[in-house]
Amino acid sequence: MNPLSVWVDADACPAPVKDTLFRAANRAGLTLTLVANRLLRVPPSPHIRAVQVAHGFDAADRYIEQKVASGDLVITADIPLAAAVLARGAHALEPRGEWFSADTIHERLQMRALMSELRDSGVMSGGPSAFSPADTRAFAAALDRFLARRR
């Protein structure tokens, strides 16, 4: 089995999730790549790197889409990016610990479009709730289960 590559849509990824990924990369020897349109600091490690892409709408997403391979893991809250990487045979996990799947991605894309329409029309405002310690624990548990299955 090829070594696991983990790609992180890092522009909006919460710091506790990044910290969890840094520990996992060093412990399990994962290739961890954080992609953002700003400079990121990462701990010195042969397993961890940061890639800064050009500023622009979805530049980090496009980079990940081009580089991801079947079997890789992508950490993102972006539903269209998750759909693209699932189509390439990769896995997609939200920072809150919920998996994207081929069975539910179409519904999630439709719900995203509906919510966007409601926000644009002024019917609804706001976004997701604040990231919590429970979210960090859910993410860490989902990642640990995934890594255990790969061993």
C-alpha positions as CSV (number, residue, x, y, z in Angstrom):
1,M,0.0,0.0,0.0
2,N,1.3,3.5,-0.9
3,P,2.0,5.9,1.9
4,L,-1.0,8.0,2.8
5,S,-1.0,11.6,1.5
6,V,-3.2,14.0,3.5
7,W,-4.2,17.3,1.9
8,V,-5.6,20.1,4.0
9,D,-7.7,23.0,2.6
10,A,-5.9,25.2,5.2
11,D,-7.3,28.6,4.6
12,A,-10.2,28.1,7.0
13,C,-9.0,25.0,8.9
14,P,-9.1,25.4,12.6
15,A,-5.8,25.4,14.5
16,P,-6.8,22.5,16.8
17,V,-7.4,20.3,13.6
18,K,-4.0,21.3,12.2
19,D,-2.3,20.4,15.5
20,T,-4.0,17.0,15.5
21,L,-2.8,16.5,11.9
22,F,0.8,17.5,12.8
23,R,0.9,14.9,15.6
24,A,-0.7,12.2,13.3
25,A,1.7,12.9,10.5
26,N,4.7,12.5,12.7
27,R,3.4,9.5,14.5
28,A,2.2,7.6,11.4
29,G,4.6,8.9,8.9
30,L,1.9,10.5,6.7
31,T,2.7,13.0,4.0
32,L,0.8,16.0,5.2
33,T,0.4,19.0,2.9
34,L,-1.4,22.2,4.0
35,V,-2.5,24.3,1.1
36,A,-3.5,28.0,1.5
37,N,-3.4,31.3,-0.2
38,R,-1.3,32.8,2.6
39,L,1.9,31.8,4.2
40,L,1.5,29.1,6.8
41,R,3.8,28.1,9.6
42,V,4.3,24.4,10.1
43,P,6.5,22.5,12.5
44,P,9.8,21.2,11.1
45,S,9.2,17.7,10.0
46,P,10.1,15.5,7.0
47,H,6.4,14.6,6.8
48,I,4.8,18.1,6.8
49,R,4.9,20.9,4.2
50,A,2.9,24.0,3.4
51,V,2.1,25.2,-0.1
52,Q,1.1,28.8,-0.7
53,V,-1.0,29.2,-3.8
54,A,-1.9,32.5,-5.6
55,H,-4.6,34.6,-4.1
56,G,-7.9,34.0,-5.9
57,F,-11.3,32.4,-5.5
58,D,-10.8,28.7,-4.7
59,A,-7.1,28.6,-5.7
60,A,-6.3,26.2,-2.9
61,D,-9.2,24.0,-3.9
62,R,-8.0,23.8,-7.5
63,Y,-4.5,22.9,-6.4
64,I,-5.7,20.1,-4.2
65,E,-8.0,18.8,-7.0
66,Q,-5.1,18.7,-9.4
67,K,-2.7,16.9,-6.9
68,V,-4.9,14.5,-5.0
69,A,-4.7,10.8,-5.9
70,S,-7.0,7.9,-5.3
71,G,-6.9,6.8,-1.7
72,D,-5.6,10.1,-0.4
73,L,-7.4,12.0,2.4
74,V,-8.5,15.6,2.1
75,I,-9.5,17.7,5.1
76,T,-12.0,20.4,4.0
77,A,-15.3,22.0,4.9
78,D,-15.8,22.9,1.2
79,I,-18.5,20.7,-0.2
80,P,-17.6,21.3,-3.9
81,L,-14.0,20.4,-3.2
82,A,-15.2,17.3,-1.3
83,A,-17.3,16.3,-4.4
84,A,-14.3,16.7,-6.7
85,V,-12.0,14.6,-4.6
86,L,-14.5,11.9,-4.0
87,A,-14.9,11.7,-7.8
88,R,-11.1,11.1,-8.0
89,G,-11.4,8.2,-5.5
90,A,-10.0,10.1,-2.5
91,H,-11.6,10.4,0.9
92,A,-12.9,13.7,2.3
93,L,-13.3,14.6,6.0
94,E,-14.7,17.8,7.5
95,P,-12.7,19.5,10.3
96,R,-15.7,18.7,12.6
97,G,-15.2,15.0,12.1
98,E,-18.0,14.2,9.6
99,W,-17.2,12.2,6.5
100,F,-18.3,13.2,3.0
101,S,-19.5,10.2,1.0
102,A,-20.5,9.4,-2.5
103,D,-23.9,8.5,-1.2
104,T,-24.6,11.9,0.3
105,I,-22.5,14.4,-1.6
106,H,-25.3,15.3,-4.2
107,E,-27.7,16.1,-1.4
108,R,-25.1,18.2,0.4
109,L,-24.4,20.1,-2.8
110,Q,-28.1,20.8,-3.2
111,M,-28.4,21.9,0.4
112,R,-25.4,24.2,0.0
113,A,-27.1,25.8,-3.0
114,L,-30.4,26.3,-1.1
115,M,-28.7,27.8,1.9
116,S,-26.7,30.2,-0.4
117,E,-29.9,31.2,-2.1
118,L,-31.6,31.9,1.3
119,R,-28.6,34.0,2.5
120,D,-28.5,35.9,-0.8
121,S,-32.2,36.7,-0.5
122,G,-31.9,37.9,3.1
123,V,-34.2,35.2,4.5
124,M,-31.3,33.7,6.5
125,S,-28.0,35.0,7.7
126,G,-25.0,33.6,9.6
127,G,-23.0,30.5,9.2
128,P,-22.0,27.4,11.2
129,S,-21.6,27.5,14.9
130,A,-18.2,28.2,16.5
131,F,-15.7,25.4,16.4
132,S,-15.6,23.7,19.8
133,P,-13.5,21.2,21.7
134,A,-16.1,18.6,21.0
135,D,-15.5,19.2,17.3
136,T,-11.8,18.7,17.8
137,R,-12.4,15.4,19.6
138,A,-14.8,14.2,16.8
139,F,-12.2,15.0,14.2
140,A,-9.4,13.2,16.1
141,A,-11.6,10.2,16.6
142,A,-12.6,10.0,12.9
143,L,-9.0,10.4,11.8
144,D,-7.8,7.7,14.2
145,R,-10.4,5.3,13.0
146,F,-9.4,6.0,9.4
147,L,-5.7,5.5,10.1
148,A,-6.4,2.3,12.0
149,R,-8.3,0.8,9.1
150,R,-5.4,1.7,6.7
151,R,-2.8,-0.2,8.8
